[in-house]
């Protein structure tokens, strides 16, 4: 993805204190403190967001702030115009039934994507605990291939065999990472940044071998803006992820 668009969605202001994007041609989307957008996205906020991203391409790298805004993946994916597969790295299932009048939420965006996006053929969800996945309603599991935290020993095999017959969109929540490698607003997993980069590199190389690249990428998992130390460790992770995805030295 050497020549792809890099987009920063400024919901909380957190990126202004990070430097991973310095020296790069990045596009800022001003959604700072947008009413009706934190954790849950109401219709008015969604309409404003759609308008703000209208001229941006799906095939970019989209930094979408903290996990409170992971529902942005669902909104970006509206731009897909052909059948595709979604690969998600997350410490949570993000398939919780809506709690407030069907509002799109950071905790239910995968379920909403399965229900509402006709081109979405399969979700590969990597990271949550098996117990959390058992609580997901069966109606959504039909389109999901699940890799639990407990089965990490077999993850590399999966990434070496994941089907590439469809365009592949990547969604990365840094809460899958251990606290030493990320600081997020939600509970975190045990994966190291080195391990995550290794899995992504396998997928990237396999795509390249077939003359393909990811259909698009989004990255979330920033910390609260008042956690300076957390922002520093996330800056390191974001820089490493961006370097690997773009192939830049």
Backbone bond lengths (Angstrom), bond angles and torsions (degrees), N, CA, C in turn:
res aa  C-N    CA-C-N  psi(-1)  N-CA   C-N-CA  omega(-1)  CA-C   N-CA-C  phi
1 X - - - 1.464 - - 1.533 110.17 -
2 X 1.326 116.40 49.01 1.454 120.21 -171.43 1.528 113.46 -66.46
3 X 1.294 118.10 -35.64 1.461 120.38 -173.49 1.523 112.19 -109.97
4 X 1.319 116.20 23.77 1.445 119.51 -173.79 1.522 111.89 -82.38
5 X 1.310 115.63 160.04 1.456 122.86 -179.84 1.527 110.28 -76.27
6 X 1.326 117.00 136.10 1.468 122.59 176.62 1.517 107.90 -109.98
7 X 1.331 115.91 121.84 1.463 121.82 -174.16 1.519 109.96 -120.70
8 X 1.325 117.10 132.48 1.459 122.84 174.52 1.517 108.79 -112.43
9 X 1.329 117.00 119.51 1.465 121.15 177.53 1.527 108.16 -95.12
10 X 1.314 115.57 113.58 1.455 121.61 -171.69 1.535 110.56 -93.44
11 X 1.330 116.08 81.46 1.463 121.11 176.43 1.531 111.70 -83.94
12 X 1.325 117.04 -47.28 1.467 120.86 -171.08 1.515 114.39 -108.56
13 X 1.322 117.17 -12.95 1.467 121.05 -175.29 1.514 113.06 90.89
14 X 1.330 118.31 -0.68 1.464 121.95 -173.54 1.522 112.87 -61.97
15 X 1.334 117.80 -33.92 1.463 119.27 -175.58 1.530 113.26 -69.57
16 X 1.327 117.02 -19.77 1.459 119.25 179.52 1.526 111.34 -65.91
17 X 1.325 117.60 -21.21 1.454 121.39 178.45 1.515 113.56 -96.32
18 X 1.332 117.90 3.88 1.451 121.83 179.57 1.531 109.33 -110.17
19 X 1.313 116.09 163.65 1.465 119.95 -173.93 1.529 113.61 -127.35
20 X 1.344 118.21 1.13 1.465 120.94 -172.27 1.529 113.13 -58.40
21 X 1.316 116.85 -24.04 1.463 121.74 -176.04 1.525 112.65 -97.95
22 X 1.334 117.79 -2.33 1.463 120.32 -177.86 1.526 110.48 -61.33
23 X 1.322 115.50 138.50 1.449 121.12 179.93 1.513 113.66 84.38
24 X 1.323 116.65 1.55 1.469 120.64 -179.71 1.527 109.26 -113.71
25 X 1.298 115.38 155.86 1.463 121.43 177.57 1.522 108.25 -82.60
26 X 1.320 116.29 96.95 1.460 120.41 -177.45 1.532 110.19 -113.61
27 X 1.315 114.32 154.43 1.460 121.37 177.42 1.527 108.48 -111.86
28 X 1.316 116.49 129.81 1.465 121.58 178.72 1.518 109.79 -99.06
29 X 1.328 115.80 137.05 1.466 121.29 172.74 1.520 107.16 -115.39
30 X 1.320 115.82 116.57 1.462 121.12 -175.38 1.530 110.75 -83.97
31 X 1.336 115.05 101.28 1.463 121.63 173.69 1.534 108.60 -125.75
32 X 1.326 115.66 29.23 1.461 121.31 -172.61 1.526 111.46 -61.55
33 X 1.343 114.77 121.64 1.468 122.63 178.65 1.530 111.93 52.14
34 X 1.308 116.30 38.91 1.463 121.53 178.08 1.527 109.64 -63.29
35 X 1.311 120.03 123.24 1.464 121.40 -179.97 1.526 111.47 -58.57
36 X 1.329 115.54 140.77 1.459 120.22 177.24 1.502 114.60 74.63
37 X 1.353 116.95 24.84 1.462 118.43 -174.52 1.526 114.68 -123.64
38 X 1.310 119.94 -9.20 1.464 121.03 -176.25 1.526 110.94 -87.25
39 X 1.304 117.03 118.54 1.473 125.29 -178.30 1.528 112.17 71.52
40 X 1.324 116.80 -50.54 1.466 122.22 174.88 1.524 108.95 -114.44
41 X 1.324 115.39 146.07 1.465 120.10 179.64 1.518 108.82 -118.82
42 X 1.331 116.62 114.22 1.461 118.60 -179.67 1.532 110.48 -84.82
43 X 1.308 116.76 173.65 1.465 121.23 -172.67 1.528 112.09 -61.94
44 X 1.330 116.53 -40.40 1.455 119.14 -178.86 1.525 111.12 -64.90
45 X 1.339 115.80 -44.19 1.463 119.23 178.03 1.523 110.56 -64.18
46 X 1.332 116.79 -39.87 1.456 120.17 -179.04 1.519 111.08 -63.54
47 X 1.315 117.04 -40.40 1.460 120.19 178.19 1.530 110.95 -62.60
48 X 1.329 116.22 -40.98 1.460 119.65 179.30 1.527 111.17 -66.27
49 X 1.331 116.43 -40.85 1.458 120.49 179.26 1.526 110.57 -64.09
50 X 1.325 116.52 -45.52 1.464 119.65 179.09 1.513 111.47 -57.34
51 X 1.314 116.89 -39.82 1.457 120.41 179.81 1.532 110.66 -67.25
52 X 1.333 116.55 -38.78 1.457 120.55 -177.83 1.524 112.64 -70.33
53 X 1.335 117.46 -28.25 1.472 119.21 -179.75 1.529 111.87 -100.99
54 X 1.306 116.70 6.25 1.470 121.66 -173.26 1.515 112.57 -54.15
55 X 1.324 118.32 -40.82 1.459 121.07 -174.97 1.529 113.40 -94.13
56 X 1.330 116.30 7.58 1.465 119.61 179.63 1.522 110.20 -98.35
57 X 1.322 115.35 150.39 1.463 121.42 -176.91 1.520 111.59 -87.89
58 X 1.321 116.40 151.40 1.453 121.53 175.17 1.522 111.36 -68.21
59 X 1.339 117.83 -28.39 1.461 120.34 -170.59 1.525 113.41 -87.61
60 X 1.325 116.71 32.87 1.448 121.08 175.44 1.514 111.52 -102.96
61 X 1.344 114.85 -174.51 1.461 121.92 171.50 1.512 106.38 -107.74
62 X 1.324 115.89 114.68 1.457 121.43 -172.55 1.529 109.98 -109.07
63 X 1.317 116.93 114.53 1.457 121.29 173.83 1.530 107.12 -91.02
64 X 1.346 116.73 117.20 1.466 120.45 -167.24 1.530 112.96 -114.76
65 X 1.365 116.32 25.89 1.466 121.87 172.71 1.531 111.74 77.65
66 X 1.318 117.64 -145.17 1.468 120.68 -174.88 1.523 111.09 -80.01
67 X 1.337 115.35 173.31 1.455 120.06 177.52 1.512 113.10 -62.12
68 X 1.329 117.53 -15.82 1.470 120.96 175.93 1.524 111.84 -60.49
69 X 1.331 115.98 -18.53 1.467 121.12 -175.73 1.532 112.11 -117.41
70 X 1.334 116.47 21.16 1.463 118.29 -178.41 1.522 111.56 -64.75
71 X 1.329 117.74 -17.68 1.469 120.22 174.76 1.526 111.69 -60.27
72 X 1.343 117.48 -15.50 1.470 119.90 177.71 1.518 111.06 -60.09
73 X 1.334 117.36 -27.62 1.469 119.34 176.85 1.518 110.04 -57.70
74 X 1.322 115.91 -45.20 1.470 121.12 178.98 1.531 111.19 -59.10
75 X 1.319 117.01 -39.67 1.467 120.62 -178.58 1.533 110.69 -73.34
76 X 1.331 118.11 -42.73 1.453 120.15 176.56 1.524 111.21 -59.70
77 X 1.340 115.99 -38.43 1.465 120.09 -175.19 1.524 113.22 -68.70
78 X 1.308 117.68 -11.86 1.465 119.93 173.06 1.525 111.01 -62.14
79 X 1.326 116.83 -19.90 1.456 121.05 -178.50 1.528 113.04 -81.11
80 X 1.331 117.93 -9.16 1.463 119.93 177.19 1.527 109.58 -69.67
81 X 1.335 115.70 133.52 1.468 120.08 -175.12 1.528 112.73 -117.96
82 X 1.339 116.62 12.14 1.457 121.02 177.75 1.527 108.38 -149.73
83 X 1.320 117.87 161.99 1.469 120.20 179.20 1.527 111.16 -54.79
84 X 1.349 116.48 139.67 1.462 120.35 -176.58 1.524 110.54 -149.59
85 X 1.333 113.94 166.25 1.466 122.97 176.17 1.524 107.79 -114.29
86 X 1.326 116.61 141.92 1.462 122.75 -178.47 1.524 109.46 -112.55
87 X 1.327 117.05 122.86 1.459 122.75 177.37 1.526 108.38 -108.40
88 X 1.336 116.30 118.72 1.462 121.96 -174.90 1.523 110.48 -119.16
89 X 1.335 115.93 129.71 1.465 122.26 169.92 1.530 107.07 -106.51
90 X 1.338 117.77 118.49 1.455 120.58 -173.88 1.524 109.10 -161.30
91 X 1.316 116.38 145.64 1.465 120.26 175.82 1.524 112.07 -80.86
92 X 1.332 117.10 -6.91 1.468 122.26 -177.76 1.524 109.39 -127.79
93 X 1.318 116.38 159.50 1.470 119.38 -178.14 1.517 112.55 -74.31
94 X 1.327 117.82 -28.48 1.472 122.48 -175.01 1.527 111.45 52.38
95 X 1.334 114.77 35.02 1.463 121.28 176.60 1.523 110.62 -129.30
96 X 1.326 115.63 41.33 1.455 121.06 176.68 1.530 109.73 -82.31
97 X 1.323 117.36 137.84 1.470 119.39 175.59 1.521 109.82 -59.82
98 X 1.333 118.22 143.62 1.471 120.88 -178.95 1.513 111.93 -60.94
99 X 1.334 115.50 138.37 1.463 120.72 -177.00 1.523 112.24 -98.11
100 X 1.325 117.18 -25.25 1.465 120.11 -174.00 1.521 110.89 -125.29
101 X 1.291 117.01 89.72 1.459 122.46 171.31 1.512 115.10 57.34
102 X 1.337 117.35 29.83 1.453 119.23 177.76 1.514 114.72 76.46
103 X 1.344 118.56 14.96 1.456 120.44 179.07 1.524 110.75 -64.25
104 X 1.316 116.49 142.46 1.456 121.51 175.02 1.525 108.61 -66.42
105 X 1.335 117.15 130.58 1.457 120.27 -175.84 1.521 111.32 -130.53
106 X 1.336 114.86 161.51 1.460 119.90 176.88 1.519 110.64 -68.21
107 X 1.333 117.88 -22.90 1.449 121.91 -179.68 1.516 114.50 -93.19
108 X 1.333 117.53 -1.39 1.457 120.08 -177.56 1.513 114.66 -136.84
109 X 1.321 116.72 13.63 1.471 119.26 -172.32 1.525 112.62 -68.30
110 X 1.349 118.47 -31.27 1.468 119.35 178.33 1.524 110.01 -66.61
111 X 1.334 116.40 -43.90 1.464 119.90 177.01 1.519 110.93 -59.98
112 X 1.336 116.52 -42.81 1.463 120.33 178.70 1.526 110.89 -63.32
113 X 1.328 117.02 -37.56 1.457 120.61 178.80 1.522 110.99 -64.82
114 X 1.336 116.51 -42.50 1.462 120.47 178.52 1.525 110.62 -62.30
115 X 1.324 116.55 -41.52 1.468 121.19 -177.63 1.524 112.72 -72.57
116 X 1.319 117.65 -33.90 1.460 120.67 -163.69 1.528 115.62 -114.40
117 X 1.323 118.64 -14.00 1.462 120.35 -176.35 1.523 109.69 -106.31
118 X 1.323 118.37 103.64 1.470 120.77 -173.99 1.526 114.17 -65.02
119 X 1.342 118.07 -23.22 1.460 119.99 -178.33 1.528 112.74 -84.60
120 X 1.328 117.71 -10.91 1.463 120.32 -179.73 1.520 109.61 -76.04
121 X 1.335 116.25 114.14 1.462 121.66 -176.10 1.521 113.16 -95.30
122 X 1.337 116.66 -34.54 1.459 119.76 -177.09 1.521 109.87 -157.36
123 X 1.335 115.60 145.73 1.456 122.52 173.99 1.517 108.14 -114.60
124 X 1.310 117.28 127.24 1.464 122.36 171.92 1.530 106.37 -104.28
125 X 1.301 116.25 108.43 1.468 122.12 -174.11 1.518 109.32 -107.02
126 X 1.325 116.47 119.39 1.463 121.82 -175.25 1.526 110.36 -119.76
127 X 1.334 116.98 122.30 1.446 118.77 170.05 1.509 119.88 133.28
128 X 1.350 119.47 -38.87 1.468 118.98 -176.50 1.524 112.61 -67.81
129 X 1.328 115.27 163.54 1.462 120.36 175.54 1.524 110.39 -74.20
130 X 1.322 115.55 151.98 1.463 120.27 -179.55 1.529 111.58 -59.03
131 X 1.315 117.40 -38.00 1.462 120.55 -178.67 1.523 110.49 -62.94
132 X 1.326 117.66 -39.87 1.464 120.87 178.59 1.522 110.79 -63.87
133 X 1.329 116.34 -39.28 1.464 119.39 -179.01 1.527 111.53 -70.72
134 X 1.313 117.41 -31.30 1.464 120.09 178.11 1.524 111.66 -62.13
135 X 1.316 117.17 -24.10 1.458 121.15 -178.94 1.529 112.95 -83.95
136 X 1.321 117.03 -5.60 1.464 120.85 179.25 1.524 109.43 -75.93
137 X 1.338 118.40 131.53 1.471 120.74 177.76 1.528 112.13 -55.53
138 X 1.317 116.08 140.56 1.471 121.48 -176.00 1.519 113.03 -58.98
139 X 1.320 117.76 -29.50 1.466 120.82 -176.10 1.529 111.82 -60.33
140 X 1.335 117.15 -27.25 1.463 120.11 -179.89 1.517 112.13 -91.05
141 X 1.324 117.42 -23.49 1.464 120.33 -176.64 1.526 112.80 -68.66
142 X 1.318 117.32 -18.77 1.464 120.14 -176.53 1.520 112.67 -60.28
143 X 1.333 117.22 -27.93 1.467 120.90 -178.68 1.523 112.42 -105.96
144 X 1.330 117.34 12.62 1.465 120.26 -173.48 1.520 111.83 -114.98
145 X 1.317 115.92 132.80 1.459 122.63 167.70 1.518 105.87 -105.95
146 X 1.327 116.85 118.52 1.464 121.23 -168.38 1.522 111.72 -109.68
147 X 1.333 115.65 130.56 1.458 122.46 172.89 1.518 107.49 -116.78
148 X 1.318 117.29 109.60 1.456 120.71 -174.72 1.527 111.38 -81.89
149 X 1.321 114.19 162.02 1.459 120.84 174.44 1.524 110.79 -56.66
150 X 1.330 116.23 -34.78 1.458 121.17 -176.03 1.531 113.32 -72.65
151 X 1.328 117.74 -16.39 1.479 120.19 -176.73 1.523 112.29 -108.72
152 X 1.325 117.32 26.66 1.459 120.31 -175.20 1.521 113.58 -60.34
153 X 1.313 117.34 -23.44 1.464 119.92 -179.64 1.525 111.87 -61.67
154 X 1.325 116.14 -23.53 1.476 119.63 -178.08 1.527 112.81 -104.72
155 X 1.316 117.97 6.32 1.460 120.37 -176.84 1.532 112.27 -63.42
156 X 1.310 117.27 -42.64 1.467 118.98 -176.61 1.522 111.05 -58.74
157 X 1.320 116.55 -39.19 1.461 120.08 177.90 1.522 110.17 -60.50
158 X 1.327 116.44 -42.52 1.466 119.91 -179.74 1.531 110.90 -60.50
159 X 1.319 116.88 -47.00 1.468 119.35 -176.90 1.527 111.91 -67.98
160 X 1.295 117.06 -25.44 1.464 119.88 176.23 1.525 111.82 -79.58
161 X 1.333 115.95 -12.69 1.462 119.84 -177.64 1.525 114.06 -121.05
162 X 1.322 118.08 -3.20 1.462 119.91 -178.10 1.529 109.95 -55.09
163 X 1.324 117.88 130.12 1.474 119.99 -178.26 1.529 111.48 -61.13
164 X 1.316 115.17 139.53 1.463 121.29 178.53 1.526 110.62 -117.65
165 X 1.328 115.49 28.21 1.456 120.58 -179.66 1.519 112.34 -77.69
166 X 1.331 116.89 -11.46 1.457 122.42 179.19 1.519 109.54 -127.55
167 X 1.328 118.55 154.51 1.465 120.01 172.09 1.530 109.90 -54.57
168 X 1.333 115.74 141.26 1.457 121.60 -174.67 1.523 110.10 -116.67
169 X 1.339 116.15 119.08 1.472 121.69 176.54 1.527 108.15 -102.60
170 X 1.336 116.96 136.30 1.454 122.29 -177.14 1.520 111.00 -108.93
171 X 1.328 116.13 132.01 1.459 121.47 175.16 1.525 108.42 -126.25
172 X 1.328 116.36 119.57 1.459 122.20 -172.83 1.522 110.30 -119.54
173 X 1.326 116.21 117.28 1.463 121.50 172.53 1.518 106.88 -104.39
174 X 1.320 116.85 120.38 1.460 119.98 -176.55 1.527 112.64 -66.95
175 X 1.341 118.34 -4.57 1.466 117.60 175.71 1.529 111.96 -70.93
176 X 1.329 117.32 -5.74 1.460 120.31 172.45 1.530 110.26 -73.12
177 X 1.337 116.44 -17.46 1.460 121.38 -176.52 1.519 112.38 -84.85
178 X 1.323 115.60 156.52 1.461 121.82 176.65 1.536 109.40 -69.67
179 X 1.341 117.76 157.38 1.466 120.65 -178.38 1.523 114.34 -59.67
180 X 1.324 117.98 -22.02 1.464 119.84 177.53 1.522 111.96 -70.41
181 X 1.342 117.62 -23.04 1.463 121.41 -174.84 1.523 114.38 -112.67
182 X 1.327 117.54 -3.55 1.467 120.91 178.05 1.513 109.31 -162.57
183 X 1.324 114.94 157.59 1.465 121.69 175.71 1.522 107.00 -134.02
184 X 1.320 117.40 114.30 1.457 120.52 -171.93 1.524 111.43 -125.14
185 X 1.321 115.23 174.77 1.465 120.74 179.90 1.524 112.56 -86.76
186 X 1.335 117.36 -2.38 1.461 121.81 -178.32 1.523 110.02 -127.81
187 X 1.328 117.17 167.86 1.458 121.14 179.23 1.524 109.90 -60.03
188 X 1.328 115.30 147.04 1.462 120.44 -171.18 1.517 113.32 -114.75
189 X 1.332 113.79 161.05 1.446 121.44 179.66 1.514 112.51 -92.31
190 X 1.339 115.97 -154.25 1.461 122.28 -174.16 1.524 113.07 -122.43
191 X 1.320 117.93 -2.02 1.458 121.70 -177.21 1.524 109.95 -66.82
192 X 1.326 117.07 139.40 1.457 119.82 174.28 1.522 109.54 -87.56
193 X 1.318 115.66 158.26 1.466 119.79 177.56 1.520 110.00 -61.15
194 X 1.314 117.30 -38.78 1.461 121.00 179.07 1.527 110.77 -60.04
195 X 1.338 117.26 -42.15 1.457 120.69 179.04 1.520 111.15 -64.93
196 X 1.330 116.83 -45.17 1.461 120.69 179.72 1.524 110.83 -60.33
197 X 1.320 116.79 -46.32 1.461 120.21 178.75 1.522 111.10 -60.93
198 X 1.334 116.19 -36.71 1.459 119.62 179.08 1.518 112.33 -64.21
199 X 1.341 116.83 -42.90 1.471 120.12 179.17 1.527 110.48 -65.69
200 X 1.328 116.03 -42.74 1.464 119.63 179.13 1.529 111.05 -64.52
201 X 1.321 116.73 -36.48 1.461 120.26 179.33 1.524 110.78 -64.69
202 X 1.328 117.05 -39.27 1.466 120.38 177.53 1.530 109.84 -59.68
203 X 1.329 116.53 -47.17 1.463 120.95 -179.43 1.523 110.40 -64.00
204 X 1.314 116.40 -44.22 1.465 120.78 -179.58 1.516 111.49 -60.10
205 X 1.335 117.15 -45.61 1.462 120.63 -178.98 1.517 111.63 -66.57
206 X 1.325 117.52 -37.39 1.460 119.63 178.54 1.526 111.06 -67.56
207 X 1.321 116.53 -38.95 1.464 119.64 176.17 1.523 110.51 -63.10
208 X 1.328 116.24 -45.71 1.460 120.75 -178.77 1.526 111.58 -61.45
209 X 1.331 116.57 -36.14 1.462 121.00 -179.79 1.524 111.64 -63.54
210 X 1.338 115.89 -23.42 1.459 120.74 177.80 1.530 112.03 -102.82
211 X 1.327 116.22 12.35 1.453 119.89 179.53 1.513 113.36 71.79
212 X 1.330 116.75 25.83 1.453 121.69 -177.99 1.525 110.13 -117.19
213 X 1.320 115.01 170.52 1.446 122.62 167.53 1.523 107.65 -143.37
214 X 1.313 117.22 168.70 1.461 120.25 179.86 1.523 110.09 -58.04
215 X 1.324 115.91 142.94 1.464 120.82 178.75 1.521 111.22 -66.92
216 X 1.318 116.34 -18.94 1.455 122.94 -179.49 1.514 108.76 164.85
217 X 1.334 115.81 162.92 1.460 121.15 -178.68 1.521 108.73 -140.48
218 X 1.340 116.56 140.13 1.454 118.52 164.63 1.515 109.52 -129.55
219 X 1.326 115.22 148.72 1.458 122.84 -176.03 1.523 108.53 -133.05
220 X 1.332 116.23 126.16 1.459 120.72 175.03 1.523 108.47 -131.10
221 X 1.332 116.53 -170.82 1.450 120.93 178.55 1.513 113.66 107.38
222 X 1.336 117.51 25.16 1.467 119.34 174.38 1.523 109.73 -71.96
223 X 1.324 115.78 166.46 1.460 121.01 178.85 1.524 109.68 -94.80
224 X 1.334 115.97 178.48 1.457 119.82 173.48 1.527 108.95 -64.19
225 X 1.329 117.92 144.48 1.465 120.40 -175.06 1.532 114.60 -58.90
226 X 1.335 118.45 -20.72 1.465 120.24 -177.31 1.529 113.00 -88.78
227 X 1.344 117.94 2.98 1.461 121.34 179.21 1.526 109.34 -101.33
228 X 1.339 115.59 86.93 1.455 119.99 -174.89 1.523 112.28 -62.06
229 X 1.328 117.09 -44.30 1.462 120.13 -179.00 1.524 110.69 -63.06
230 X 1.333 116.50 -38.56 1.453 120.50 178.58 1.506 111.66 -63.90
231 X 1.319 116.22 -38.51 1.454 120.20 179.15 1.522 110.97 -64.43
232 X 1.327 116.61 -34.26 1.463 120.24 -179.69 1.523 111.63 -65.31
233 X 1.337 117.12 -45.21 1.461 119.34 -179.32 1.523 110.67 -69.50
234 X 1.313 117.71 -33.57 1.462 120.86 176.66 1.522 110.95 -69.03
235 X 1.322 116.70 -34.61 1.457 120.91 177.75 1.529 109.87 -59.90
236 X 1.334 116.06 -42.22 1.463 121.01 178.10 1.532 110.14 -62.48
237 X 1.338 116.37 -45.83 1.468 120.30 -179.52 1.528 111.27 -64.25
238 X 1.328 116.63 -44.21 1.464 120.03 179.70 1.526 111.55 -62.21
239 X 1.317 115.87 -39.98 1.460 119.53 179.43 1.529 110.72 -63.82
240 X 1.325 116.08 -42.65 1.462 120.11 -179.60 1.525 111.41 -66.67
241 X 1.319 116.79 -41.04 1.456 120.57 178.67 1.522 111.21 -65.24
242 X 1.321 116.41 -43.99 1.465 119.94 -179.45 1.527 110.63 -65.24
243 X 1.320 117.04 -41.02 1.462 120.47 178.95 1.520 111.06 -61.85
244 X 1.326 116.39 -44.63 1.467 119.69 -178.81 1.516 111.46 -67.14
245 X 1.323 117.57 -42.71 1.462 121.12 -177.03 1.513 112.76 -68.34
246 X 1.337 117.15 -35.49 1.465 120.32 -178.01 1.521 112.15 -89.62
247 X 1.331 117.11 -17.30 1.461 120.12 -178.25 1.514 113.23 76.46
248 X 1.332 116.86 14.34 1.462 119.72 -178.98 1.515 110.53 -82.26
249 X 1.308 115.82 150.66 1.471 121.33 178.25 1.525 110.40 -86.95
